[in-house]
Amino acid sequence: MGAPRLSSTPLPGIGVRYDLTTHEHRRLSVVAHRDGERTLSTYRQDDPDDCALSVRLTAEEAASLIDALRPAHHTPNLLYTTDLGLVAERIELSGNSHWNGRVLGETRLRTTTGASIVAVLRRAEAIPSPTPDFRLAGGDTLIVIGTREGLEAAAGTLGRK
């Protein structure tokens, strides 16, 4: 059995859609809405473009489902951000962003929103814990962690043209 295929697609103004193709060639998708809700959808096996079931979950329902899917033997030392009221999100920096070519510290993101950029994905490279002098580039995917409100504010700041 090969590794599951998971892809993500930013949905501007909505959140991110994650698509999973199982080893049985079944397609599932989860839309992670910016407000914390999730939409879980499954597709027909004979027509992968035909949605067979779609369920909208509140943030609390999604957290319960995540708990049910976690292995029972997970380590208690592993920090799950939802347990603390924090969320992590990928925010893509567009090529025409005001911040394209500027250093991270200029955004004052943590000071103004309380959200922190904990990593940057650039092409095939991951840059963990970028420093304030790290230069942002259009196409970067920023891994941001904070409260839901902080992430909303961060997305607004980073989306500035």
N, C-alpha and C positions, 0 to 999 in steps of 0.2 A: 504494500500500500504506500503510495507517495504522500508527501506532505500536503496538508490541505492548502488550497489556494485562496488567499484572502487579499482583496483589493479594497482600497478606499477611494472615495470620490468626494471632494469638497462640494457642498451645496450652499453657495453664497446666500447668506441671510437665513439659512435653515439650520445647518450643521454639517454633518459628515455622514455619507452612506458607506457602509461596509458590506461587501458581498463575499460570501463564502461558497465555494463549490466543494462538496463533499467527495469522498472517495467513491460514492455511488452515483456521482455526477448530478446530485441534487443541488439546487441553488437556494440559498437563504440570504436575506439581506436584513440589516439593521440600520435604520436611520437614527443617528444620535442627534436629537434636536438641541439647539442651544439652551432651551429652557430646562434641560435635564430629562425630558420625556424621550421615549424610544418607540419606534415603530418596527415591529418584527414582521417580516413577510416571508412566505415560502412560495415557491413556484412549481407549476406542474412539471412532472418529469418528461412528458411527451411534448411539452411546449414551454421551454424555459423562460419565455417572455410573458406567459400567462400566469398572473398571480392567483394562487389557489387559496391563500389565507393571509390576512393582514390584521395585526393586533396592535393597538396603541397602548403603551404602558406608561404609567406615571413614573417619576424618578424612583419612588419607593418600590413600586412593583418591579422595575428593572433591576434594582439592587437586590431584591429577593430572588429574582431569577438568576442573577449572577452568582449569588450565594449557593443556589441549588446546583449550578453547573460547576462550581469549584470542587476540586478533589477534597474528600473528607480529611485527607492527611496533609493539608497545606500547613506550612510552618507558621506558628503564631508570631514569629518575628518579622514576617513579611508585612509591610505596611500597605493597607488598602485605603486609598484616599477617600473613598466614599464613606468609610467608617468615621472619618474626621470632618465630614462636611466639605471636603475639597474635591475638585474635579480636575482632570487633565484633558487637554484638548490640543489637537493639531491646528495651527493657523498658518495658512500659506501667505507669504508676503508676495504681492504682485509686483511685476516689473515696473509698473508706473506708480508704485507706492512712494509717498513722501520720504520713507525711511530707506529706500533702495540706495545703497552706497554709503549710508551713514553708520556711525558706530552705535552699538546697542545702548550705551549709557545715555545717549541723547534722547532716547524715547522716554526716560524717567518712568518706565512702565511700573516697576515695583512701587515707587513712591506714589504715583497717581492712582493706581488701580489695585494695588496689593497683590497682583498676579506676578509670577516669576517665569521667565524663560529658562527652562532647565536643560534644554538641549536644542540643537539646530540640526536638521537633516538637509544636507546639500549634496545633490546628485547621489552618489553611492556612499557618501561619507556621513557619519554621525559625529557631531561635535558636542560632547557633554559639557555642562556647566560653562557656557560662554561668558567671558569676562566683559566688563563694561566697554573695553576698547575693541571688542569683536565687531568687524564690519559686516553689516547685513547686506544681502543681495536678493534681487528679485528672483522668485522661484524657491527661495528657502522655505522649508516647512519648520515652523517654530513649535516646539513642545512647551506648552504653557500650563502652569498649575496654579490654582487659586480657588476662590469661591466662585459660584456660578455668576454672581454679580461682577466680581473682578474680571472674570473671563469675558463677559459681555463688554465691559469697558475696555479691556485690552484689545479685543477684536475691533472695536471702533477706532481706537488709537492706531493700531497697526494697519487698518484699512484706509487711513487718511491718504488722500492723493496730494 
